[in-house]
Amino acid sequence: MIIMKNNTLKTAFVTAPYRSFDRFRKGGKHITNGIRILGGELLERGLSDVKIFDGAFYKSFEELVKAVIDYSPDVLAVPGYTDSMPETEQIFDNIEAKIKITGGPYSSARAQELLQRCDVVFIGEAETSLKKIYEILNDKGADISKVPLFDIPGIAFSYNEEVVFTEPAPLVEDLDSISLQGWHLVKDYIGEIKIANYRHLHQEFANIMSSRGCNKSCIFCSSNFMHGKGYRFRSPENVEEEIEIIEYIRKEKGLPPLKSIKFDDDDIFARDLKDLEKLFGILAKRGLTYTGFASIKAASEDVIKLASETGMKSVFFGIETHEDRRKYIGKGKLTDDEIIETLEECRKNGIFTSAGYIIGFPTDTREDIEKTIDSMVYLPVDYPSLNILTIHPGTYLWRYQEQHADEHPELRNNPFTYVDRKRFPGEPDGLPSPHPKITKKELANLKSIAYQRAYTDENRIFRLMKSVKTPFDATRAYEAIYDFRMRE
């Protein structure tokens, strides 16, 4: 490991407020994993003047920008996500820095667009490339022109009015090697994080990522583009080390002890059973409750029983659409009977369930959308949610939309150039309707109807009432239903 001695290089990692435009958002407020990890990588290598400005924890966008300007960074690093791209652009436009860099899903897939505002775009996982650049900046100071960018893997940059893409950077195979020191950069936010009511966790929680990757190929998701296909896991011991750091910081800040963990993995059940027993056993030993995302296929009877016995309070499944369309979107052969069996097993073991649905796939018929809404209402999920499809760069659907632009009234004579909320108002904000024949207004109306039907369904309310065993869970259930009804 190269230890950096140039401690005068000031680096600001900044995230724009997530869905800052969404006044109905009732979800949680979490620390951003990516910038926390990258900040920790630099901190561990001796770069002491690193700060994280996480937009979720500022009262306004203006307050966030002012805080970064007051810091006066040499390097401004802002990840790019579809939902907050306009704010990301404003951050770059309003804050001066000698070097500006970006990464993340949107930036990785739209490098040419981002290079209008940045010096370097990191493609995919950025740990290896970022450290290589900083090893050179350590000697050269904040001057990107002195860095031999052609030799840095996994980046894009402008050269002689051309966009240059270097060879891909290797994935981080040993996730235990990733620094955990970034938690010390976000200690001021730890007491302000919030978890959504439907998760049935305590507010004294932390979000942790214990794996990367996914073995599915969903046509709407950029996980394979960013992390490759397949899973890589951190060891249970390494996860426990991270929990100990969080507990230490909470104690140092005078905060109540940690009570809950939210796993940000694509599938928390994807490990083999022996490894799960170790990981979940650590949580049980520490008296922590937890939640996570999971696939129906991985949620076997044994896994659900183990999760229940070790403190899992809730789990989120991706169902996405009705039975006949799941194979088309990349979910494989997943039947309603399999889903119902898994949901009932969770209920029997005291685990609350939530699930995501999507409407607006470009080849959906109106009948498909109606069937998806019916599925949302009648499958026995405790807390179903439904979103209008966002077509993200780097996905199969993005390429599909580009290839079929002539079929799309909003794109036929005016191709997409950037996320533009004035040109494309409504959900998905700043993007055209995902469906060539159904407007965003129509999709929004269908979404409202779906929530109204799902959360006035007598069977769902009755099941939830029977599942609630404590005053804490009764309060969470009541507030969660209210939150979802606000989306009508």
FENZIVEN-V261203 format. One record per residue. N is the residue number from 1. RES is the residue in three letters. BURIAL is b if it has 9 or more other ideal C-beta (glycine too) atoms within 8 Angstrom, else e. D_LAST is the distance of its C-alpha to the last C-alpha in whole Angstrom. Layout:
n,res,burial,d_last
N,RES,BURIAL,D_LAST
N,RES,BURIAL,D_LAST
This chain:
n,res,burial,d_last
1,MET,e,53
2,ILE,e,54
3,ILE,e,54
4,MET,b,53
5,LYS,e,55
6,ASN,b,54
7,ASN,b,52
8,THR,e,51
9,LEU,b,49
10,LYS,b,46
11,THR,b,42
12,ALA,b,39
13,PHE,b,36
14,VAL,b,33
15,THR,b,29
16,ALA,b,27
17,PRO,b,24
18,TYR,b,21
19,ARG,e,18
20,SER,b,19
21,PHE,e,17
22,ASP,e,14
23,ARG,e,13
24,PHE,e,10
25,ARG,e,12
26,LYS,b,13
27,GLY,e,15
28,GLY,b,19
29,LYS,e,22
30,HIS,b,25
31,ILE,b,28
32,THR,b,28
33,ASN,b,31
34,GLY,b,32
35,ILE,b,34
36,ARG,b,35
37,ILE,b,37
38,LEU,b,38
39,GLY,b,39
40,GLY,b,41
41,GLU,b,43
42,LEU,b,45
43,LEU,b,45
44,GLU,b,47
45,ARG,b,49
46,GLY,e,50
47,LEU,b,48
48,SER,e,48
49,ASP,b,46
50,VAL,b,42
51,LYS,b,39
52,ILE,b,36
53,PHE,b,33
54,ASP,b,30
55,GLY,b,27
56,ALA,b,24
57,PHE,e,27
58,TYR,b,27
59,LYS,e,26
60,SER,e,26
61,PHE,b,27
62,GLU,e,30
63,GLU,b,31
64,LEU,b,31
65,VAL,b,33
66,LYS,e,36
67,ALA,b,36
68,VAL,b,37
69,ILE,b,39
70,ASP,e,41
71,TYR,b,42
72,SER,e,43
73,PRO,b,43
74,ASP,b,45
75,VAL,b,43
76,LEU,b,39
77,ALA,b,37
78,VAL,b,33
79,PRO,b,31
80,GLY,b,29
81,TYR,b,26
82,THR,b,24
83,ASP,b,21
84,SER,b,23
85,MET,b,26
86,PRO,b,26
87,GLU,b,27
88,THR,b,29
89,GLU,b,31
90,GLN,b,31
91,ILE,b,33
92,PHE,b,35
93,ASP,e,36
94,ASN,e,36
95,ILE,b,38
96,GLU,e,42
97,ALA,b,43
98,LYS,e,46
99,ILE,b,44
100,LYS,b,41
101,ILE,b,39
102,THR,b,36
103,GLY,b,35
104,GLY,b,31
105,PRO,b,30
106,TYR,b,29
107,SER,b,32
108,SER,b,34
109,ALA,b,33
110,ARG,b,33
111,ALA,b,37
112,GLN,e,38
113,GLU,e,35
114,LEU,b,35
115,LEU,b,39
116,GLN,e,39
117,ARG,b,38
118,CYS,b,40
119,ASP,e,43
120,VAL,b,42
121,VAL,b,39
122,PHE,b,39
123,ILE,b,38
124,GLY,b,36
125,GLU,b,37
126,ALA,b,39
127,GLU,b,41
128,THR,b,45
129,SER,b,44
130,LEU,b,43
131,LYS,b,46
132,LYS,b,49
133,ILE,b,48
134,TYR,b,48
135,GLU,b,52
136,ILE,b,53
137,LEU,b,51
138,ASN,b,53
139,ASP,e,56
140,LYS,e,55
141,GLY,b,53
142,ALA,b,50
143,ASP,b,51
144,ILE,b,49
145,SER,e,52
146,LYS,e,54
147,VAL,b,52
148,PRO,e,53
149,LEU,b,50
150,PHE,e,51
151,ASP,e,52
152,ILE,b,49
153,PRO,b,47
154,GLY,b,43
155,ILE,b,43
156,ALA,b,42
157,PHE,b,44
158,SER,e,46
159,TYR,e,49
160,ASN,e,51
161,GLU,e,48
162,GLU,e,47
163,VAL,b,45
164,VAL,b,46
165,PHE,e,45
166,THR,b,47
167,GLU,e,47
168,PRO,e,44
169,ALA,b,44
170,PRO,e,44
171,LEU,b,42
172,VAL,b,42
173,GLU,e,43
174,ASP,e,44
175,LEU,b,41
176,ASP,e,43
177,SER,e,45
178,ILE,b,42
179,SER,b,42
180,LEU,b,40
181,GLN,b,42
182,GLY,b,39
183,TRP,b,37
184,HIS,b,40
185,LEU,b,38
186,VAL,b,35
187,LYS,b,36
188,ASP,e,35
189,TYR,b,31
190,ILE,b,32
191,GLY,e,31
192,GLU,e,28
193,ILE,b,26
194,LYS,e,23
195,ILE,b,21
196,ALA,b,18
197,ASN,b,17
198,TYR,b,17
199,ARG,b,20
200,HIS,b,22
201,LEU,b,25
202,HIS,e,26
203,GLN,e,26
204,GLU,b,30
205,PHE,b,29
206,ALA,b,30
207,ASN,b,28
208,ILE,b,31
209,MET,b,32
210,SER,b,34
211,SER,b,35
212,ARG,b,34
213,GLY,b,33
214,CYS,b,32
215,ASN,e,34
216,LYS,b,31
217,SER,e,31
218,CYS,b,27
219,ILE,b,27
220,PHE,b,24
221,CYS,b,26
222,SER,b,28
223,SER,b,30
224,ASN,b,33
225,PHE,b,33
226,MET,b,33
227,HIS,b,35
228,GLY,e,37
229,LYS,e,36
230,GLY,e,37
231,TYR,b,37
232,ARG,b,39
233,PHE,b,39
234,ARG,b,40
235,SER,e,42
236,PRO,b,41
237,GLU,e,44
238,ASN,b,42
239,VAL,b,39
240,GLU,b,40
241,GLU,b,42
242,GLU,b,39
243,ILE,b,38
244,GLU,e,41
245,ILE,b,41
246,ILE,b,37
247,GLU,b,39
248,TYR,e,42
249,ILE,b,40
250,ARG,b,38
251,LYS,b,41
252,GLU,e,42
253,LYS,b,39
254,GLY,e,40
255,LEU,b,36
256,PRO,e,36
257,PRO,e,36
258,LEU,b,34
259,LYS,b,32
260,SER,b,30
261,ILE,b,30
262,LYS,b,27
263,PHE,b,28
264,ASP,b,27
265,ASP,b,29
266,ASP,b,28
267,ASP,b,29
268,ILE,b,30
269,PHE,b,32
270,ALA,b,34
271,ARG,b,37
272,ASP,e,40
273,LEU,b,40
274,LYS,e,43
275,ASP,b,41
276,LEU,b,38
277,GLU,b,40
278,LYS,b,42
279,LEU,b,39
280,PHE,b,37
281,GLY,b,40
282,ILE,b,40
283,LEU,b,37
284,ALA,b,38
285,LYS,e,41
286,ARG,e,39
287,GLY,e,37
288,LEU,b,34
289,THR,b,31
290,TYR,b,29
291,THR,b,26
292,GLY,b,26
293,PHE,b,24
294,ALA,b,26
295,SER,b,27
296,ILE,b,27
297,LYS,e,31
298,ALA,b,32
299,ALA,b,31
300,SER,e,34
301,GLU,e,35
302,ASP,e,37
303,VAL,b,35
304,ILE,b,32
305,LYS,b,35
306,LEU,b,36
307,ALA,b,33
308,SER,b,32
309,GLU,e,36
310,THR,b,35
311,GLY,b,32
312,MET,b,29
313,LYS,b,26
314,SER,b,24
315,VAL,b,23
316,PHE,b,21
317,PHE,b,22
318,GLY,b,21
319,ILE,b,20
320,GLU,b,19
321,THR,b,19
322,HIS,b,21
323,GLU,e,24
324,ASP,e,26
325,ARG,b,25
326,ARG,b,25
327,LYS,e,29
328,TYR,e,28
329,ILE,b,26
330,GLY,b,28
331,LYS,b,27
332,GLY,e,31
333,LYS,e,31
334,LEU,b,28
335,THR,e,28
336,ASP,e,25
337,ASP,e,28
338,GLU,b,29
339,ILE,b,25
340,ILE,b,25
341,GLU,e,29
342,THR,b,28
343,LEU,b,25
344,GLU,b,27
345,GLU,b,30
346,CYS,b,27
347,ARG,b,26
348,LYS,e,30
349,ASN,b,31
350,GLY,e,28
351,ILE,b,26
352,PHE,b,22
353,THR,b,21
354,SER,b,18
355,ALA,b,17
356,GLY,b,16
357,TYR,b,15
358,ILE,b,15
359,ILE,b,15
360,GLY,b,17
361,PHE,b,21
362,PRO,b,23
363,THR,e,25
364,ASP,b,22
365,THR,e,23
366,ARG,e,20
367,GLU,e,21
368,ASP,b,20
369,ILE,b,17
370,GLU,e,16
371,LYS,b,19
372,THR,b,17
373,ILE,b,13
374,ASP,b,16
375,SER,b,17
376,MET,b,14
377,VAL,b,14
378,TYR,e,18
379,LEU,b,19
380,PRO,b,20
381,VAL,b,18
382,ASP,b,17
383,TYR,b,14
384,PRO,b,13
385,SER,b,11
386,LEU,b,11
387,ASN,b,12
388,ILE,b,13
389,LEU,b,17
390,THR,b,19
391,ILE,b,23
392,HIS,b,25
393,PRO,b,28
394,GLY,b,31
395,THR,b,29
396,TYR,b,30
397,LEU,b,27
398,TRP,b,28
399,ARG,e,32
400,TYR,b,30
401,GLN,b,29
402,GLU,e,32
403,GLN,e,34
404,HIS,b,32
405,ALA,b,31
406,ASP,e,33
407,GLU,e,30
408,HIS,b,28
409,PRO,e,28
410,GLU,e,26
411,LEU,b,29
412,ARG,b,32
413,ASN,e,34
414,ASN,e,32
415,PRO,e,32
416,PHE,e,30
417,THR,e,31
418,TYR,e,29
419,VAL,b,25
420,ASP,b,25
421,ARG,b,22
422,LYS,e,24
423,ARG,e,25
424,PHE,b,21
425,PRO,e,18
426,GLY,e,15
427,GLU,b,14
428,PRO,b,16
429,ASP,b,17
430,GLY,b,21
431,LEU,b,22
432,PRO,e,22
433,SER,b,20
434,PRO,b,21
435,HIS,b,21
436,PRO,b,24
437,LYS,e,23
438,ILE,b,19
439,THR,e,18
440,LYS,b,15
441,LYS,e,14
442,GLU,e,14
443,LEU,b,12
444,ALA,b,9
445,ASN,e,9
446,LEU,b,10
447,LYS,b,7
448,SER,b,4
449,ILE,b,7
450,ALA,b,8
451,TYR,b,5
452,GLN,b,6
453,ARG,b,9
454,ALA,b,10
455,TYR,b,9
456,THR,e,11
457,ASP,b,14
458,GLU,e,17
459,ASN,e,19
460,ARG,b,17
461,ILE,b,17
462,PHE,e,20
463,ARG,b,21
464,LEU,b,20
465,MET,e,22
466,LYS,e,25
467,SER,b,24
468,VAL,b,24
469,LYS,e,28
470,THR,e,28
471,PRO,e,27
472,PHE,e,26
473,ASP,b,23
474,ALA,b,22
475,THR,e,21
476,ARG,b,19
477,ALA,b,18
478,TYR,e,16
479,GLU,b,15
480,ALA,b,14
481,ILE,b,11
482,TYR,e,10
483,ASP,b,10
484,PHE,b,8
485,ARG,b,6
486,MET,e,6
487,ARG,b,4
488,GLU,e,0
